[in-house]
């Protein structure tokens, strides 16, 4: 196992590296970004403390063109060689069961994201994202929730599958209606029950 720290904006790993690894995020938040043939970035996932990322399919994909980038000021990860991780799963059945549950939850999140994309408008997808984010990371004071903001408006737009302009308009609309405050460092949702 190896440990690594990173600062905001640092690239943590590339999927095309010669030595496939599995990572566990110990502190902070990162985004998994995919690059297309034209060099355009697309956010595939936001990884938070305790999540696994890397070669999760337990086989190396040399054609994949993705990387992980630190979103918060302090990121700490530990990593395993893919072969060592596979051996751990064989040696400790409880770990293998936990890993299976983790992969199942990831699949469920992907399924829900796809369903939201197909059946909900951009505003509803934004509200759903804000509720999920506040549930995972928000600090609650009654119905008021404060979230440390490490995402740009463009990041949020990619997560909810809309343009940056649409995301910006929707965030401004929520602010104008007094439902939330969006700042570079934090997001304050005045009353989560009204979202």
C-alpha angles and dihedrals in degrees: 000000000000131000127215136176127204140183128227111295096019117133109234104187144351120219090221094063118129094239112055113220140182117219134202117203108225099175137010131007134284138184127226108222128193123205122212126209091274094052095254115149124226123185109232099178146349112230120206136189112305096019125126122227139164124061094005095154086068093235128084118253107198092179094059113104106198137121141185121242128191114246100182131057094252123036125173124185139171122209139199130199106252090242091052091049091051089051090051090052090052094046098045114042092186089059090049090052092049090049091051090051090048092052090046091053090049090052090049091051091050091049091050092047091051092047090049091050092050099043109026134066123239094262092053091046090052092049091048091050093049092049092049092046093048091049092052101039111006126117108227126214105173105304092336116099129192120198124190101237117222096152126091121222087254090054090051090048091054092047092053092039100241137110122280090243092055092047091049092050092048093049091049090049091053090049093048090051090053093242097120148355117230117201135160093252103031146011118216118198106196096203118005091196089065095056 
